[in-house]
């Protein structure tokens, strides 16, 4: 895996690892899953060659010793079976070339404790990501640090890049295939499931794909109409408030809501009008408001 021969010195192993690690590091290849997988394999191989006992097995058996579940003693027994196919204890033609149980037992011995029964998919992992409201709506990429179980029962600290699609909802789940714990005996790894927590926004409220915000409007703006600048996920835009707008009116901006993760049209943004009446009026202002009484609807509360 590191391209070094059995018997290579520690300095040669370390040098080979550093060279390959720089080449395939995820930070150097952020959008290349093949490079990320290669980096993991290189790191695993270096972990084996940095261990004295495992290094001895590598020098004796080569690349096979770096595989998960490798049993050096079982490999020696199997090698002996190959060396004396028809003789020695338990040998003889009646036992076949590989002794007792045939070729399936040979591979059971090579990879230890039960052969096929040791082929087991890796465990699924769970993690939690907390996101800003706007990041969750627009989509973002985050790095997640986690302890990933290895096939040998140990764990390894890893950094996983998680792409958050636009429009992910609070408590939504993002599944990363193959990013869970390592499988045993060549089985595939498990999955990583990221639960998303979205922090509330001080202005926007989300309802499915639509957004709402409260829009304060003065009495004169509601009465005479106005053009008011309001925020959206993509920046500020100008909204027209028609003359005679009542409090509670929902003014819609099409396509300014939350995008859909799979593409397609986004939701809408609704500005809910909240008329704010003036306070602390002086005498002149009060007289002005008094003059508006004649415009009050006569049937204002007829439905009550």
N, C-alpha and C positions, 0 to 999 in steps of 0.2 A: 504493500500500500504506500510506503514511503520511498520505495525504490532503492532500498539498501539491502545488501547481501547478508545472510546469516554470518555472524562473527564481526560485523561492523562495529567500530568503536562508538562509545557514547557520544563523542564529539561529532562523528559522522551522522549518527541518528538525529542528534539535536539540530545540526545544520540542515539536514534534509527536511525535517519537520518545519523549521522556520521558513525555509524557502517556499514550500508548498502552502503553508498557512497564510503567508502574505499573498500568494497568488489567488487562493480560493476564499479568502475571508469574506463573510457576508457584507461587511462595510465597503469592500472594494467592488463587490458584485451584488448590489442591492436588489436587482430584479431578475436574478438568475438562480432558480431553485436547484438546478443541477450543480452549480458551484457550491451552494449551501450544503447540499447532501455530501459532496466531495469533501468539504471542510470537516464535516462531522466524522466521516470515515478516517480522514487523516488524523484527527484528534484522538479517535479511538485507538488507532494503530500506535500512536505515540504513547498513549496511556499504557498499552501493553508492553512496549519496548522500554518504558521507564521503570517497570516493575522487574526486580531481579529474577523472580521465579518464572514469570511469564516470558521474560527475555530468554531465559534458558530454554524454554519450550520452543520459542521461535527459532533459536539457533539450531535446535534439533530437528524441528518439523517444518520450518519455513512458514509461509503465509497462512497455512491452515490453522496455526496456533493462535492467530488473531481473531478467529471466529468465535462468536458467543457460544458457550456451552462446551468448548473444546476440553477434552479430558486427556491429558498427556499419558497417564497410565493405560487408559483404554487404547490409545493410539499405539502404544508400544506393543500391547498384546496383539492387536490387529496386524501390526507390521510383522510380528513373529509368525502369525498365521500365514501371511503372504510368503515369508521366507521358507516355511516348512509346510507346504500345502498338503503333503501326503504322509508326513511322519510326525514323530514327537507325540507327546501325551495328547490323547483325544483325537489324533490324526487318523490316517488310514483312509482307504478309498471309500469305505462304507459311510464315512462322515462327510464326504464331499470335499471340494477344494478348500472351502472356508471353514471347515470344522462344524460341529453341532448344528447351528440353525441356519446356515446359508448366508447369502449376501446381505439380507435385511438385518440380521444380527450383527454383521460386520459394521454397518453404518450406525447401528444402535450403539455399539461400543465406541466408535470413533467420536461421536458427539454426546455420549454420556446419558445415563439414566433414562432409558426407555425409548430412545430413537424417536419415532413419529409422535409419541405421546408428549415429547418435549417441544414440538412445534406448536407454539401458542401465540396468538396475536397479542400485541402489547396493550396495556391498559389505557383507557381513555382518561384524559385529564380535564380539569375544569379550572377556569380562571375568571377574574372579574376585571373589567375595564371601566373606569369612570371618565366620562367625556363631557366637554362643554356642549351646551345646547346647539350652538351654531356649527361646531365641528361634526356633531352627530347628524345634523340636517344636511350639511354640504359634503360630508365624506372626508376622511382623514386617514393617515397611516401612523400607527403607533408601534413602539417596540415594547415587548413584554418579557420580563425576566422570570424564569421559572426553573424549578428543579425537575429535570426529566429523568424518569426511571430508566436504567439501562438493563440489558438482558442478563447481566451478571448479578443483578440484585442491588447494585449501587445506584447512585443518582449523579447527574451531571448538571451544573448550572449552565443554562443556555439563554440566549437572547433570540426571541422569535418576533419577526415582523408581521404585524396584523393590519390588513387593509380593511378599513371600515367603509362599507359602501354608503353612498348618499342616502339619507332618509331612514337610517336605522332608528328604531324606536326604543324607548326606555324598556328595560328587561328583555330586549331582543337577544338572540343568540347567534353568534358567528362561529361556524365550525371550520377548523383547519384540518383537512384530511392528512393523516400521516404524521402529525406533529405531537402525538401523544407518546406514551412510553414505548420503548423498543420491544419488538417481538422476540420470541425465543426460537431457536432452531431454524432460523430463516423465515419465520412468519412475519407478516407485515406489522408495522407499528400501529398503535391506536390513534385516536383523533384527539384534538384539543378543542374544547368548547369554551368560548369566551362569552360570558354573560355581560351585557352592556348596561351600565347605569348612566343615565343622562341627567345632569344637573339642571334644575329649573332655570328659566330665563326671566330676568326682571321685567321684560316687556311682553314677549310673545307667549301665547298659550297654544299648545298643539292639540288638534282634534283630528285623528287619523292623518290624512295628508294636508289638511288645511291648517292655517295659522290664524290666530285672532290677536288683536291688540286694542286697548281702549284709547280712543282719540278724543282728548279734551277740545271742546269747541266753545267759543264765546257766544253770547246771545246774538250779537250783531252778525257773527259769521254764520250762525245757523239760520238767521232770518234773511240775510241778504246774499248768502253764498260766499264761498272763499276757495282759494287754492292753497293747500297746506302741504308742507313737506313732511313725509313720514319715513321711518326706517323699514327696510326689508332685509332678507338674508343676503342680498346681493348689493346693498347700498341704499342710499336715500333716493326716493322718487317723489313726485308731486301728485297729490290727489285732489280732485275737484269735489267740493262739498256743495251740492245744489242748494239754491235758495229755498227756505222753508223746511229745512231738514230737522226732524224731531230727534230728541234724545233717544238712544237705543237703536237708531237706524244702522244697518250693517252695509257699509260701502265696500264693494268687492274689487280686488285687483287680481285679475286672472293670471294663473301661472306663477304667482309670487309666493306660493306655499312651499311645502316640503317635497323634494324630488323623490322619485320612486327608485329603489335599489336596482331593479331590473331594467330601468329606462322607461321611456314614455313620458307623458305630460305630468308636470308637477301639480300639486294642489293649488288652492287659491289662498289669498290673504284677505281677511275681513277686518276692516277698521270699524269698531263699534263706537258710534258717536255718543259722547258724554257732554251734555251742555253744562257749562259752568256759569253760574249767575254771579254778577258783581256784588261785592260786599264793601261796607264802609263808605257808602255814598254820601256826598255832601248835599246841600239843599238844592243846588242847581241840577245835579245828577238825578236826584229823586223826582224833581219836576219833569225831567225828560222821560223817566220811566213811567210816571203817571200819565204822560201823554200817549203812551202805548196801550193803555187800557182799552181804548175804543177799538183796538184791533183784536182783542181777545175773542176767540170763538165762543159763540153763545151756547153751543152744545158740547162744551169741553168735557163735562163729566156726565153726559147723558146715559152712558152705559153702566154707570155705577149703581 
